[in-house]
Amino acid sequence: VNKTKMKKLIKLIEEKILREKMTLKKSIKYILELKLEIKGFKNSGEK
């Protein structure tokens, strides 16, 4: 995953959180789940 793609992804996530005005707990859970997804994506992409 290149850096510009990551920056775009992060911006989208931030906008999504702001737009939905999630509670802090929900947004933290969402970010943690997303980090796991990104980790899994990176690992599968490195094969």
VMD Tcl script that builds the backbone (N, CA, C; Angstrom):
set m [mol new atoms 141]
animate dup $m
set s [atomselect $m all]
$s set {name element resname resid chain x y z} {
  {N N VAL 1 A 0.867 -1.195 0.000}
  {CA C VAL 1 A 0.000 0.000 0.000}
  {C C VAL 1 A 0.897 1.237 0.000}
  {N N ASN 2 A 0.753 2.074 -1.028}
  {CA C ASN 2 A 1.594 3.265 -1.068}
  {C C ASN 2 A 1.051 4.360 -0.164}
  {N N LYS 3 A 1.914 5.331 0.137}
  {CA C LYS 3 A 1.581 6.351 1.131}
  {C C LYS 3 A 0.407 7.219 0.725}
  {N N THR 4 A 0.299 7.566 -0.558}
  {CA C THR 4 A -0.818 8.413 -0.994}
  {C C THR 4 A -2.142 7.680 -0.840}
  {N N LYS 5 A -2.136 6.381 -1.125}
  {CA C LYS 5 A -3.342 5.572 -0.937}
  {C C LYS 5 A -3.749 5.555 0.530}
  {N N MET 6 A -2.761 5.381 1.409}
  {CA C MET 6 A -3.030 5.358 2.844}
  {C C MET 6 A -3.598 6.688 3.314}
  {N N LYS 7 A -2.995 7.800 2.837}
  {CA C LYS 7 A -3.467 9.131 3.231}
  {C C LYS 7 A -4.907 9.346 2.796}
  {N N LYS 8 A -5.230 8.917 1.566}
  {CA C LYS 8 A -6.602 9.040 1.064}
  {C C LYS 8 A -7.550 8.215 1.921}
  {N N LEU 9 A -7.118 7.007 2.267}
  {CA C LEU 9 A -7.926 6.105 3.085}
  {C C LEU 9 A -8.183 6.715 4.457}
  {N N ILE 10 A -7.121 7.250 5.070}
  {CA C ILE 10 A -7.251 7.870 6.393}
  {C C ILE 10 A -8.206 9.057 6.331}
  {N N LYS 11 A -8.095 9.865 5.276}
  {CA C LYS 11 A -8.974 11.021 5.115}
  {C C LYS 11 A -10.429 10.571 5.008}
  {N N LEU 12 A -10.658 9.519 4.245}
  {CA C LEU 12 A -12.009 8.977 4.096}
  {C C LEU 12 A -12.561 8.496 5.431}
  {N N ILE 13 A -11.721 7.829 6.194}
  {CA C ILE 13 A -12.133 7.320 7.507}
  {C C ILE 13 A -12.496 8.477 8.422}
  {N N GLU 14 A -11.633 9.491 8.450}
  {CA C GLU 14 A -11.874 10.662 9.304}
  {C C GLU 14 A -13.188 11.338 8.921}
  {N N GLU 15 A -13.417 11.482 7.626}
  {CA C GLU 15 A -14.660 12.100 7.152}
  {C C GLU 15 A -15.861 11.266 7.553}
  {N N LYS 16 A -15.721 9.950 7.436}
  {CA C LYS 16 A -16.815 9.045 7.800}
  {C C LYS 16 A -17.161 9.195 9.280}
  {N N ILE 17 A -16.122 9.239 10.122}
  {CA C ILE 17 A -16.328 9.375 11.567}
  {C C ILE 17 A -17.012 10.709 11.876}
  {N N LEU 18 A -16.519 11.782 11.262}
  {CA C LEU 18 A -17.103 13.102 11.504}
  {C C LEU 18 A -18.549 13.144 11.020}
  {N N ARG 19 A -18.766 12.597 9.834}
  {CA C ARG 19 A -20.093 12.646 9.222}
  {C C ARG 19 A -21.104 11.900 10.093}
  {N N GLU 20 A -20.730 10.754 10.577}
  {CA C GLU 20 A -21.644 9.937 11.375}
  {C C GLU 20 A -21.654 10.347 12.840}
  {N N LYS 21 A -20.712 11.224 13.210}
  {CA C LYS 21 A -20.602 11.684 14.594}
  {C C LYS 21 A -20.694 10.518 15.568}
  {N N MET 22 A -19.819 9.558 15.343}
  {CA C MET 22 A -19.776 8.375 16.199}
  {C C MET 22 A -19.371 8.760 17.613}
  {N N THR 23 A -19.753 7.931 18.544}
  {CA C THR 23 A -19.261 8.120 19.908}
  {C C THR 23 A -17.790 7.740 19.904}
  {N N LEU 24 A -17.048 8.215 20.886}
  {CA C LEU 24 A -15.616 7.943 20.958}
  {C C LEU 24 A -15.333 6.439 20.987}
  {N N LYS 25 A -16.089 5.734 21.795}
  {CA C LYS 25 A -15.888 4.283 21.905}
  {C C LYS 25 A -16.075 3.602 20.565}
  {N N LYS 26 A -17.137 3.988 19.862}
  {CA C LYS 26 A -17.430 3.377 18.568}
  {C C LYS 26 A -16.325 3.672 17.569}
  {N N SER 27 A -15.856 4.928 17.552}
  {CA C SER 27 A -14.839 5.293 16.570}
  {C C SER 27 A -13.512 4.606 16.877}
  {N N ILE 28 A -13.182 4.444 18.153}
  {CA C ILE 28 A -11.955 3.737 18.532}
  {C C ILE 28 A -12.045 2.280 18.086}
  {N N LYS 29 A -13.184 1.660 18.340}
  {CA C LYS 29 A -13.383 0.269 17.931}
  {C C LYS 29 A -13.262 0.153 16.405}
  {N N TYR 30 A -13.873 1.107 15.701}
  {CA C TYR 30 A -13.843 1.128 14.242}
  {C C TYR 30 A -12.404 1.239 13.725}
  {N N ILE 31 A -11.629 2.165 14.334}
  {CA C ILE 31 A -10.242 2.378 13.915}
  {C C ILE 31 A -9.399 1.131 14.188}
  {N N LEU 32 A -9.597 0.513 15.359}
  {CA C LEU 32 A -8.846 -0.698 15.690}
  {C C LEU 32 A -9.160 -1.819 14.702}
  {N N GLU 33 A -10.422 -1.979 14.366}
  {CA C GLU 33 A -10.816 -3.007 13.400}
  {C C GLU 33 A -10.198 -2.714 12.044}
  {N N LEU 34 A -10.172 -1.436 11.682}
  {CA C LEU 34 A -9.615 -1.046 10.398}
  {C C LEU 34 A -8.114 -1.301 10.347}
  {N N LYS 35 A -7.431 -1.007 11.470}
  {CA C LYS 35 A -5.987 -1.260 11.544}
  {C C LYS 35 A -5.700 -2.733 11.339}
  {N N LEU 36 A -6.514 -3.597 11.929}
  {CA C LEU 36 A -6.352 -5.035 11.751}
  {C C LEU 36 A -6.554 -5.411 10.285}
  {N N GLU 37 A -7.548 -4.792 9.659}
  {CA C GLU 37 A -7.810 -5.051 8.243}
  {C C GLU 37 A -6.630 -4.621 7.392}
  {N N ILE 38 A -6.085 -3.433 7.690}
  {CA C ILE 38 A -4.937 -2.920 6.937}
  {C C ILE 38 A -3.734 -3.846 7.124}
  {N N LYS 39 A -3.510 -4.300 8.365}
  {CA C LYS 39 A -2.411 -5.224 8.655}
  {C C LYS 39 A -2.577 -6.497 7.832}
  {N N GLY 40 A -3.781 -7.030 7.834}
  {CA C GLY 40 A -4.063 -8.242 7.072}
  {C C GLY 40 A -3.868 -8.016 5.586}
  {N N PHE 41 A -4.274 -6.832 5.129}
  {CA C PHE 41 A -4.131 -6.472 3.713}
  {C C PHE 41 A -2.655 -6.378 3.339}
  {N N LYS 42 A -1.868 -5.734 4.202}
  {CA C LYS 42 A -0.425 -5.597 3.965}
  {C C LYS 42 A 0.226 -6.970 3.910}
  {N N ASN 43 A -0.107 -7.827 4.879}
  {CA C ASN 43 A 0.491 -9.153 4.947}
  {C C ASN 43 A 0.158 -9.981 3.710}
  {N N SER 44 A -1.079 -9.899 3.251}
  {CA C SER 44 A -1.478 -10.675 2.082}
  {C C SER 44 A -0.844 -10.095 0.819}
  {N N GLY 45 A -0.565 -8.793 0.821}
  {CA C GLY 45 A 0.033 -8.154 -0.347}
  {C C GLY 45 A 1.521 -8.406 -0.481}
  {N N GLU 46 A 2.158 -8.847 0.601}
  {CA C GLU 46 A 3.606 -9.031 0.589}
  {C C GLU 46 A 4.038 -10.404 0.072}
  {N N LYS 47 A 3.083 -11.316 -0.100}
  {CA C LYS 47 A 3.405 -12.676 -0.537}
  {C C LYS 47 A 4.014 -12.689 -1.939}
}
mol reanalyze $m
mol bondsrecalc $m
mol representation Tube
mol addrep $m
